[in-house]
Amino acid sequence: MSQFIISPTASQDLEEIIDYLSEQDFDLGEQFLAEFSQKCRNLSCFPKMGRSYVELQLLKKCC
């Protein structure tokens, strides 16, 4: 299984998102965290799933 690393900036952003969602509805914050964690585990197990950063940049330039 591959590892994933969340940068300090991304970690701070995630914390702020979860705090905001939890203020609106605690269960929503919990759900977001659970789904994000599951997606990270999936990417760790299957690192080639989804689109690469390069593919996303090309799409951005085309549109």
C-alpha positions as CSV (number, residue, x, y, z in Angstrom):
1,M,0.0,0.0,0.0
2,S,1.3,3.5,-0.9
3,Q,1.4,6.3,1.5
4,F,-0.2,9.6,1.1
5,I,1.0,12.9,2.5
6,I,-1.2,15.9,3.3
7,S,0.8,19.1,3.2
8,P,0.5,21.5,6.2
9,T,-1.4,24.0,4.1
10,A,-3.9,21.3,2.9
11,S,-4.2,20.0,6.5
12,Q,-5.1,23.5,7.7
13,D,-7.6,23.9,4.9
14,L,-9.2,20.6,5.8
15,E,-9.4,21.5,9.4
16,E,-11.2,24.8,8.5
17,I,-13.6,23.0,6.2
18,I,-14.4,20.4,8.9
19,D,-14.8,23.1,11.6
20,Y,-17.2,25.0,9.3
21,L,-19.3,22.0,8.4
22,S,-19.4,20.8,12.0
23,E,-20.7,24.3,13.1
24,Q,-23.5,23.9,10.6
25,D,-24.2,20.3,11.4
26,F,-21.9,18.1,13.5
27,D,-22.9,14.9,11.6
28,L,-22.0,16.6,8.3
29,G,-18.5,17.4,9.5
30,E,-18.1,13.8,10.7
31,Q,-19.4,12.5,7.3
32,F,-17.0,14.7,5.4
33,L,-14.0,13.5,7.4
34,A,-15.1,9.9,7.0
35,E,-15.5,10.2,3.3
36,F,-12.3,12.1,2.8
37,S,-10.4,9.5,4.8
38,Q,-11.9,6.7,2.8
39,K,-10.9,8.4,-0.5
40,C,-7.4,8.8,0.8
41,R,-7.3,5.1,1.7
42,N,-8.6,4.2,-1.8
43,L,-5.9,6.3,-3.4
44,S,-3.3,4.7,-1.2
45,C,-4.4,1.2,-2.4
46,F,-5.0,2.2,-6.0
47,P,-2.7,5.1,-6.8
48,K,-3.4,5.1,-10.5
49,M,-7.1,5.6,-10.2
50,G,-8.6,8.9,-11.2
51,R,-6.9,11.6,-13.3
52,S,-3.4,12.8,-12.8
53,Y,-2.4,16.3,-12.1
54,V,-1.0,16.7,-15.6
55,E,-4.4,15.6,-17.1
56,L,-6.3,18.1,-15.0
57,Q,-3.9,20.9,-16.1
58,L,-4.4,20.0,-19.8
59,L,-8.2,20.0,-19.3
60,K,-7.9,23.4,-17.6
61,K,-5.9,24.8,-20.5
62,C,-8.3,23.4,-23.1
63,C,-11.5,24.9,-21.6
